[in-house]
Amino acid sequence: MKGYRLNPDLDYVNKIINGVEKKNGHCPCRLVADESTLCPCDEFIHSGECKCKLFIPID
């Protein structure tokens, strides 16, 4: 998504990516796994808010 980048904390990013892999591509911050929680989740796509902080706004 334009205007966003990966979090610069590589240790944190690796933890989140591992969580995404464990949940078969779904956001690790979500309790429910459905079409709307595939990473990047619908909430991030529509509102620009990544609850996991995997994607952060470019300053």
MDTraj code that builds the backbone (N, CA, C; nanometers):
import mdtraj as md
import numpy as np

residues = "MET LYS GLY TYR ARG LEU ASN PRO ASP LEU ASP TYR VAL ASN LYS ILE ILE ASN GLY VAL GLU LYS LYS ASN GLY HIS CYS PRO CYS ARG LEU VAL ALA ASP GLU SER THR LEU CYS PRO CYS ASP GLU PHE ILE HIS SER GLY GLU CYS LYS CYS LYS LEU PHE ILE PRO ILE ASP".split()
xyz = np.array([
    [0.0848, -0.1170, 0.0000],
    [0.0000, 0.0000, 0.0000],
    [0.0895, 0.1235, 0.0000],
    [0.0546, 0.2188, -0.0812],
    [0.1340, 0.3403, -0.0927],
    [0.1294, 0.4213, 0.0367],
    [0.2445, 0.4742, 0.0767],
    [0.2520, 0.5551, 0.1976],
    [0.2848, 0.4766, 0.3230],
    [0.3105, 0.3466, 0.3070],
    [0.3427, 0.2601, 0.4205],
    [0.4683, 0.1808, 0.3909],
    [0.5337, 0.1363, 0.4970],
    [0.6521, 0.0518, 0.4832],
    [0.6503, -0.0516, 0.5943],
    [0.7388, -0.1488, 0.5832],
    [0.7522, -0.2461, 0.6911],
    [0.8115, -0.1791, 0.8137],
    [0.7734, -0.2236, 0.9285],
    [0.8298, -0.1765, 1.0536],
    [0.9820, -0.1965, 1.0481],
    [1.0619, -0.0986, 1.0870],
    [1.2076, -0.1120, 1.0793],
    [1.2678, -0.2071, 1.1834],
    [1.1899, -0.2488, 1.2830],
    [1.2384, -0.3407, 1.3858],
    [1.2327, -0.4835, 1.3303],
    [1.3456, -0.5315, 1.2787],
    [1.3493, -0.6609, 1.2101],
    [1.3143, -0.7782, 1.3003],
    [1.3510, -0.7740, 1.4269],
    [1.3125, -0.8808, 1.5197],
    [1.1604, -0.8873, 1.5330],
    [1.0981, -0.7717, 1.5464],
    [0.9525, -0.7648, 1.5575],
    [0.8863, -0.8141, 1.4290],
    [0.9363, -0.7678, 1.3148],
    [0.8816, -0.8094, 1.1853],
    [0.8898, -0.9609, 1.1709],
    [1.0020, -1.0194, 1.2080],
    [1.0177, -1.1652, 1.1981],
    [0.9163, -1.2382, 1.2859],
    [0.8886, -1.1865, 1.4057],
    [0.7884, -1.2480, 1.4934],
    [0.6495, -1.2419, 1.4300],
    [0.6155, -1.1284, 1.3734],
    [0.4843, -1.1140, 1.3098],
    [0.4738, -1.2039, 1.1872],
    [0.5782, -1.2072, 1.1049],
    [0.5789, -1.2928, 0.9857],
    [0.5655, -1.4395, 1.0262],
    [0.6332, -1.4808, 1.1323],
    [0.6180, -1.6182, 1.1817],
    [0.4741, -1.6446, 1.2253],
    [0.4113, -1.5466, 1.2884],
    [0.2714, -1.5600, 1.3277],
    [0.1793, -1.5718, 1.2076],
    [0.2064, -1.4951, 1.1031],
    [0.1282, -1.5028, 0.9799],
    [0.1431, -1.6419, 0.9181],
    [0.2646, -1.6940, 0.9172],
    [0.2888, -1.8287, 0.8622],
    [0.2150, -1.9350, 0.9432],
    [0.2182, -1.9239, 1.0757],
    [0.1501, -2.0220, 1.1615],
    [-0.0009, -2.0190, 1.1427],
    [-0.0540, -1.9025, 1.1059],
    [-0.1989, -1.8897, 1.0855],
    [-0.2360, -1.8984, 0.9373],
    [-0.1482, -1.9598, 0.8587],
    [-0.1756, -1.9828, 0.7158],
    [-0.2085, -1.8561, 0.6388],
    [-0.1315, -1.7495, 0.6660],
    [-0.1472, -1.6256, 0.5910],
    [-0.2414, -1.5245, 0.6537],
    [-0.3004, -1.5592, 0.7661],
    [-0.3939, -1.4678, 0.8331],
    [-0.3214, -1.3843, 0.9376],
    [-0.3771, -1.2691, 0.9656],
    [-0.3221, -1.1769, 1.0645],
    [-0.3103, -1.2468, 1.2002],
    [-0.1921, -1.2445, 1.2617],
    [-0.1761, -1.3100, 1.3912],
    [-0.2457, -1.2356, 1.5058],
    [-0.2870, -1.1136, 1.4822],
    [-0.3536, -1.0338, 1.5855],
    [-0.5029, -1.0616, 1.5935],
    [-0.5549, -1.1352, 1.4987],
    [-0.6997, -1.1604, 1.4910],
    [-0.7341, -1.2965, 1.5498],
    [-0.8466, -1.3025, 1.6194],
    [-0.8924, -1.4285, 1.6767],
    [-0.9590, -1.5164, 1.5715],
    [-1.0285, -1.4534, 1.4774],
    [-1.1003, -1.5248, 1.3726],
    [-1.0161, -1.5229, 1.2451],
    [-1.0104, -1.6362, 1.1768],
    [-0.9399, -1.6440, 1.0491],
    [-1.0430, -1.6615, 0.9384],
    [-1.0620, -1.5552, 0.8591],
    [-1.1515, -1.5626, 0.7445],
    [-1.0917, -1.4795, 0.6309],
    [-1.1661, -1.4631, 0.5242],
    [-1.1145, -1.3901, 0.4081],
    [-1.0692, -1.2480, 0.4423],
    [-1.1333, -1.1868, 0.5403],
    [-1.1008, -1.0485, 0.5741],
    [-0.9732, -1.0351, 0.6568],
    [-0.9210, -1.1469, 0.7074],
    [-0.8017, -1.1392, 0.7925],
    [-0.6748, -1.1882, 0.7234],
    [-0.6834, -1.2164, 0.5932],
    [-0.5609, -1.2516, 0.5202],
    [-0.4701, -1.1297, 0.5170],
    [-0.3438, -1.1490, 0.5451],
    [-0.2474, -1.0389, 0.5522],
    [-0.2070, -0.9946, 0.4115],
    [-0.2135, -0.8659, 0.3809],
    [-0.2622, -0.7580, 0.4655],
    [-0.4134, -0.7639, 0.4773],
    [-0.4622, -0.7439, 0.5982],
    [-0.6050, -0.7613, 0.6269],
    [-0.6887, -0.6489, 0.5637],
    [-0.8183, -0.6752, 0.5554],
    [-0.9101, -0.5777, 0.4966],
    [-0.9092, -0.4450, 0.5720],
    [-0.8975, -0.4516, 0.7045],
    [-0.8956, -0.3272, 0.7827],
    [-0.7786, -0.2383, 0.7406],
    [-0.6623, -0.2970, 0.7225],
    [-0.5471, -0.2189, 0.6790],
    [-0.5694, -0.1638, 0.5384],
    [-0.6217, -0.2457, 0.4505],
    [-0.6442, -0.2026, 0.3128],
    [-0.7435, -0.0869, 0.3072],
    [-0.8483, -0.0935, 0.3882],
    [-0.9534, 0.0084, 0.3825],
    [-0.9269, 0.1300, 0.4696],
    [-0.8660, 0.1101, 0.5870],
    [-0.8485, 0.2240, 0.6783],
    [-0.7031, 0.2666, 0.6963],
    [-0.6093, 0.1822, 0.6521],
    [-0.4684, 0.2154, 0.6678],
    [-0.4151, 0.1874, 0.8062],
    [-0.4920, 0.1157, 0.8890],
    [-0.4468, 0.0837, 1.0244],
    [-0.4071, -0.0629, 1.0338],
    [-0.2791, -0.0876, 1.0597],
    [-0.2284, -0.2232, 1.0785],
    [-0.2163, -0.2468, 1.2285],
    [-0.3070, -0.3272, 1.2830],
    [-0.3084, -0.3514, 1.4275],
    [-0.1795, -0.4179, 1.4749],
    [-0.1166, -0.4979, 1.3907],
    [0.0078, -0.5672, 1.4270],
    [0.1295, -0.4745, 1.4241],
    [0.1124, -0.3616, 1.3588],
    [0.2241, -0.2681, 1.3386],
    [0.3325, -0.3282, 1.2476],
    [0.2921, -0.4240, 1.1639],
    [0.3841, -0.4778, 1.0636],
    [0.4089, -0.3717, 0.9583],
    [0.3018, -0.3040, 0.9183],
    [0.3116, -0.1932, 0.8229],
    [0.2894, -0.0635, 0.8983],
    [0.3786, 0.0312, 0.8782],
    [0.3674, 0.1606, 0.9455],
    [0.3725, 0.2723, 0.8405],
    [0.3128, 0.3866, 0.8728],
    [0.3152, 0.4976, 0.7768],
    [0.4575, 0.5478, 0.7553],
    [0.4828, 0.5923, 0.6333],
    [0.6117, 0.6558, 0.6036],
    [0.6048, 0.7975, 0.6594],
    [0.7062, 0.8348, 0.7349],
    [0.7081, 0.9698, 0.7957],
    [0.7360, 1.0748, 0.6927],
])
top = md.Topology()
chain = top.add_chain()
for i, resn in enumerate(residues, 1):
    res = top.add_residue(resn, chain, resSeq=i)
    for name in ("N", "CA", "C"):
        top.add_atom(name, md.element.get_by_symbol(name[0]), res)
traj = md.Trajectory(xyz[None], top)
